[in-house]
Amino acid sequence: MGNKQTIAQRRKGDQVNLRLSPLGVASRIVGDAGLTIFSVTLVLIVRAIIGVDVTGSRVESFLDAMASSGLLLLVVLTTSVCVTNAALGVYSRQRTYPMRTKMVRLAQSVALAGAAAGVLFFLLPASLEVPIGAFVASWALAAVVLPLARWWSWAYRLDIKTIEYRQDIEARRAAAVEAAAGTTPRKSGTVLVIGGAGYIGSALLPRLLATHEKVRVLDVFMYGTETIAPYLEHPKLEIVDADYRKLDKLVSALQDVDTVVHLGGLVGDPACAWNEALTVEVNLTFTRVIAEIAKASGVKRFVFASTCSVYGASDEVLDEESLLNPVSLYARSKIGSERVLRRLMSPEFAVTILRFGTIYGISGRTRFDLVVNLLAAKAYVDGMITVFGGDQWRPFVHVDDAAKAVATVVGAQEALVAGRVFNVGSEEQNATLGDVGRIINNLVPRATYLDSGRDGDRRNYRVSFRRIRDELGFVPDWTLEAGIRQVLEALRKGEVSDYRDPKYSNVEFLKEMSGRSFLSTAVDDARELISAGDDEYRVPAREPVDDVVLDMDENRTPAPLQYTGHVPSIEAAGSTKLRN
Ligand SMILES: NC(=O)c1ccc[n+]([C@@H]2O[C@H](COP(=O)([O-])OP(=O)(O)OC[C@H]3O[C@@H](n4cnc5c(N)ncnc54)[C@H](O)[C@@H]3O)[C@@H](O)[C@H]2O)c1
């Protein structure tokens, strides 16, 4: 699938201007013109060498051909190529296309240019006739040479990028070693896990409890406390059962914390699309609030859970430096959060962003709204594996490996992770939805496999995990097949009662929560407060001020006197009674 967004759309706000300067456009036009001239010249030279239309020596023959029709061919073909390239956006919007698409588009543009030049030659007077063989050969050669030159320049730059990347890694490693020299291994104090009772959080807790002095979980426990039941009594664990939008709770949860791992929020495209205002508040606005308070409270490290969904749709293998192309509010809320965190980053406040692939496998709070788990459950329970868009690529990672990546970052030297973005997963687990369906089908052969064509999900991306492997030595322990076996085993043992239960699906659970205070945003609250009816400000007209009574019974706490908004007249005030 082509990546058709313009640079401006994709990079808006990133302070990176990828628009070509006039000089850049000019140099590309000169390059394309040069390659077309080269194609025509080469064809005429070859014709002279092999003896087509030879009248004298080879050189004379070439110069004759050039003078009679070659120059015309050269000017017309070169101009048409540059004009069609410009008209089809080769020097503007097509620059953002993946390389393969770019090459195809360029070849198409040259084909169109040749057709236009052909029509022109056909219309020219007979005296200016251009040999058809020379024209077709030049045209075909240009259609090959131009895309190839683009590919070569891309591959060359990629190589340079790789060298620079390696040098960068080495510099970072050296810095980390230097930072660590003479010091004991990093021993962080309290780790606060926000959203620690969720799918990843419940897998992360045992790892952190094994290595850290104190672990605190701040969670609203949307899915109950049973998700972390085995650890509730652990002596190193502290629980703060609260919505992180309650500032008093948030501030006290952040006291004496060394590292924050932020896993909380509304997760997944459908859940986020269900209530956009709530998503923006919970995912973006409060990531900023949490990070600002954390920084002000002296937190040193902040690890944020983002997603590979930020890459959206692309034919290329994407790394942490690739352009982002979000296709959902969920992904946008993550990109917004990443930006906010980058702005807050300082030498005292080290931020690390982890972009997880799509997760699968069993944890304390297994989700069945994720494709691998869902397809496995459907195969086992319903005997059907229905895949929508089997050709879509996704990077997959087991929930235990996601937890391992977080623990690795928390335990790593700061120089290795400060200000870094890491994709979490492995190249081996970049797979199409069709691949997933077929693995499941092999394990559940009685199930029927069906590819029903694309649904509304436009995501399609393969991701590079080289950085996390090279810089942190992170390699997943699980494979897709082992994870699917684990899910099937849990179903077989009855550990999952009904995979359709809303507690296993973020969006279905949110729908079930209707009426709960969690669903209202600060704006909803403000609206409610500001639009209070007049009645709430006034004492009912018939209620005389004489009736205001202070209860002075010694044995009872006096009832608080309610302010009613009514200002008594002087006469009325004098008649206020005290009752003994
Ligand atoms: N699961 C995946 O496939 C996946 C993939 C990529 C990224 N991620 C990211 O990893 C993180 C964790 O994902 P997950 O699958 O464990 O999600 P989850 O929905 O299972 O867990 C989220 C947790 O956050 C808590 N929470 C939500 N709002 C809260 C609030 N206002 N105050 C306090 N607690 C709140 C919930 O109670 C829940 O325990 C998320 O940031 C998610 O975007 C997950």
The ligand as an SDF file (V2000), in Angstrom:
LIG
                    3D

 44 48  0  0  0  0  0  0  0  0999 V2000
   -1.4050   -4.2640   24.3900 N   0  0  0  0  0  0  0  0  0  0  0  0
   -0.8520   -3.8700   23.2700 C   0  0  0  0  0  0  0  0  0  0  0  0
   -0.9030   -4.5420   22.2080 O   0  0  0  0  0  0  0  0  0  0  0  0
   -0.0750   -2.6020   23.2340 C   0  0  0  0  0  0  0  0  0  0  0  0
    0.6200   -2.3130   22.0760 C   0  0  0  0  0  0  0  0  0  0  0  0
    1.3130   -1.1510   21.9960 C   0  0  0  0  0  0  0  0  0  0  0  0
    1.3330   -0.2850   23.0750 C   0  0  0  0  0  0  0  0  0  0  0  0
    0.6590   -0.5720   24.2020 N   0  0  0  0  0  0  0  0  0  0  0  0
    0.6840    0.4220   25.2910 C   0  0  0  0  0  0  0  0  0  0  0  0
    1.0740   -0.1840   26.5110 O   0  0  0  0  0  0  0  0  0  0  0  0
    0.3620    0.3900   27.5950 C   0  0  0  0  0  0  0  0  0  0  0  0
   -0.3190   -0.6870   28.3890 C   0  0  0  0  0  0  0  0  0  0  0  0
   -1.2070   -1.4010   27.5250 O   0  0  0  0  0  0  0  0  0  0  0  0
   -2.1010   -2.5950   28.0680 P   0  0  0  0  0  0  0  0  0  0  0  0
   -2.4060   -3.4610   26.9160 O   0  0  0  0  0  0  0  0  0  0  0  0
   -1.4550   -3.1570   29.2820 O   0  0  0  0  0  0  0  0  0  0  0  0
   -3.4250   -1.7900   28.4620 O   0  0  0  0  0  0  0  0  0  0  0  0
   -4.5810   -2.1820   29.4960 P   0  0  0  0  0  0  0  0  0  0  0  0
   -5.8210   -1.5270   28.9950 O   0  0  0  0  0  0  0  0  0  0  0  0
   -4.6200   -3.6430   29.7400 O   0  0  0  0  0  0  0  0  0  0  0  0
   -4.1080   -1.4690   30.8230 O   0  0  0  0  0  0  0  0  0  0  0  0
   -4.2680   -0.1080   31.0710 C   0  0  0  0  0  0  0  0  0  0  0  0
   -4.2890    0.0760   32.5770 C   0  0  0  0  0  0  0  0  0  0  0  0
   -4.3750    1.4730   32.8270 O   0  0  0  0  0  0  0  0  0  0  0  0
   -5.3290    1.6840   33.8550 C   0  0  0  0  0  0  0  0  0  0  0  0
   -5.8700    3.0420   33.6870 N   0  0  0  0  0  0  0  0  0  0  0  0
   -6.5270    3.5260   32.5990 C   0  0  0  0  0  0  0  0  0  0  0  0
   -6.8770    4.8010   32.8360 N   0  0  0  0  0  0  0  0  0  0  0  0
   -6.4340    5.1170   34.0680 C   0  0  0  0  0  0  0  0  0  0  0  0
   -6.5080    6.2920   34.8540 C   0  0  0  0  0  0  0  0  0  0  0  0
   -7.1090    7.4050   34.4100 N   0  0  0  0  0  0  0  0  0  0  0  0
   -5.9650    6.2830   36.0900 N   0  0  0  0  0  0  0  0  0  0  0  0
   -5.3630    5.1660   36.5720 C   0  0  0  0  0  0  0  0  0  0  0  0
   -5.2630    4.0160   35.8570 N   0  0  0  0  0  0  0  0  0  0  0  0
   -5.7920    4.0020   34.6280 C   0  0  0  0  0  0  0  0  0  0  0  0
   -6.3750    0.6010   33.6580 C   0  0  0  0  0  0  0  0  0  0  0  0
   -7.1000    0.3520   34.8560 O   0  0  0  0  0  0  0  0  0  0  0  0
   -5.5080   -0.5810   33.2360 C   0  0  0  0  0  0  0  0  0  0  0  0
   -5.1100   -1.3250   34.3710 O   0  0  0  0  0  0  0  0  0  0  0  0
   -0.5940    1.3970   26.9830 C   0  0  0  0  0  0  0  0  0  0  0  0
   -0.0510    2.6850   27.0770 O   0  0  0  0  0  0  0  0  0  0  0  0
   -0.6800    0.9860   25.5470 C   0  0  0  0  0  0  0  0  0  0  0  0
   -0.9660    2.0730   24.7090 O   0  0  0  0  0  0  0  0  0  0  0  0
   -0.0430   -1.7190   24.3060 C   0  0  0  0  0  0  0  0  0  0  0  0
  1  2  1  0
  2  3  2  0
  2  4  1  0
  4  5  1  0
  4 44  2  0
  5  6  2  0
  6  7  1  0
  7  8  2  0
  8  9  1  0
  8 44  1  0
  9 10  1  0
  9 42  1  0
 10 11  1  0
 11 12  1  0
 11 40  1  0
 12 13  1  0
 13 14  1  0
 14 15  2  0
 14 16  1  0
 14 17  1  0
 17 18  1  0
 18 19  2  0
 18 20  1  0
 18 21  1  0
 21 22  1  0
 22 23  1  0
 23 24  1  0
 23 38  1  0
 24 25  1  0
 25 26  1  0
 25 36  1  0
 26 27  1  0
 26 35  1  0
 27 28  2  0
 28 29  1  0
 29 30  1  0
 29 35  2  0
 30 31  1  0
 30 32  2  0
 32 33  1  0
 33 34  2  0
 34 35  1  0
 36 37  1  0
 36 38  1  0
 38 39  1  0
 40 41  1  0
 40 42  1  0
 42 43  1  0
M  CHG  2   8   1  16  -1
M  END
$$$$
